[in-house]
Amino acid sequence: MLGALLMFGLAGVKLLHGAEALWMSGFGQAGEVSAAVMGATDAFLFGVVLIIFAYAIAFGFVFQRGGKAPENIPGLMHVESVSELKHILVEVIIVYLVVDFATDLAVGSNALAWQTLIKPISIVLIAAALCLMGQPPARNR
């Protein structure tokens, strides 16, 4: 949870940096502003992932839940097995890499270099590995 709070703070700082760049130079620094916003999105996403994993590990494996999980908690946080937790982790890694690639495109001056293809190829390979892993066993809810 502490890591999630740190990531939310980092995201706030990145958003403030983007707002400052927009305020100081107007739309002349559109690349810098969009990079700051996308970097903040990366940090927010990672913070949310840390919260999900903290809850899933704490209430899925450490503390005993009596009966059914609360209805107001999203289904993503109801983890029943380590296999399901691994599946969620790989899905989140894919989303994080896609956002990171978009951030790199927004910032980078050499967006058309062949090295730019390394990240999307790795995203496709990780997604293929996720398909090969298959879905975790269905839960009773």
N, C-alpha and C positions, 0 to 999 in steps of 0.2 A: 504494500500500500504506500510505503514511503517513496518507492521508485515511481509509482503512478503520480504522486503529488509533485515530485521533481519534474516529471515529463510535462505535466500540466503547466508548471511554472515556466519551463523552457518554451513551451508553445506560446504562452502569453508574452514572453519576451520577444519571440520571433514576430508575433503579430504587431507588437508595439514598434518594432524595427520597421516593418512594412508600412505601418501608418505614418511613422516619422519620415520615411523616404517619400511617401505620397504627399505629405504635407509640405516638405521642404522643396521638392522639385516638381510637384504636379505629376502629370502623366508622362513626363520625360523619362522617368525611371521605371517604366512599366515592367520590365524584366525583373528588376530587383524587388519590386512589390509583389509580383506573382510568385517569385521564388521564396520570399518570406512567408507568404500565405501558404504555399504548398509545404514548406518546411514545418510550419506550425501544424498543418494537417497531419504530417508524419508524426510529430510529437504527441498530438492529441490522440491519434489512433493507437500509438504505442502505450500511452497512459491508460486508455480504455482496456487494451489487451491485458495490461498488468493487473487492473482491477478484476477483470474476468477470471484470470488465473488465480489471483489471491483468493477470491471467493470460492472458486471451484475446488481448489486444493484444501482450503480451510474447512468448508462445509461438506465436501465430498469425501475427504480422506482423513481429516484430523478430528473434527467434532462429529458426534452422532446427531443426525437429524431425526427427530421423532416424527414418523409418519411421512406425509407428503410435503414436498417443498412449497414454500409460500407462492401464491398465485401472482403476486406483483413483481416477482423476480423473472427477468427474461429467460426464455428456454435455453439460450446459449450458456447460461451460468449453471444449469443443472447438469453436472457431469457425473456419470455413474461409473466410469472406468478410465483407466490410464489410456487405453486405446482411443477412446472418445476424446480425451484431452490432447493426445498427439494429433488426431485428425483436425481438431480446431486450431492447434498451433500451426500446422502446415497451411491451412486456409488463410490464417492471419498473415503468415509470412508472405504468401502470394500477394495479398492485398497491399501489404507494406512495400513490397518490391515494385509493384505497379505504380504506387504513388511516388516512390523514390525515383523511379525512371522518369515519370512525368516532371518531377522537380528538376532532375538533371537536364532534361530537354529545355525547360524554361530558363535555366541558368546558363547552360553551356553555349560557348561560341562555336565549338567544333561538333555541332549536333549531327553532322552528316559523315563523321568519321566511322570507319569500320568497327572501332572499339565500342561504339554506341550499341552495336547489336549484341554484345555479350550479355547484358542484363536481360533484354527481352527473351533471348534464347534460354537463359537460365530459368526465367519465369515459366516458359513453356515446358521445360524439362521437369521442373518441380511440380507443375500442374499434372503432367503425365504420371509422375510418381504417385501423386495423390490419387489419381484414378486407379492406378494399379493396387494401391493400398486398400481400396474399396471403402464402403461405408462402414462405420462402427455398428455393432449390433443394435437393433431397434430397442427403444426403451418403452416401458409400460407407463403411460401417463394418461 
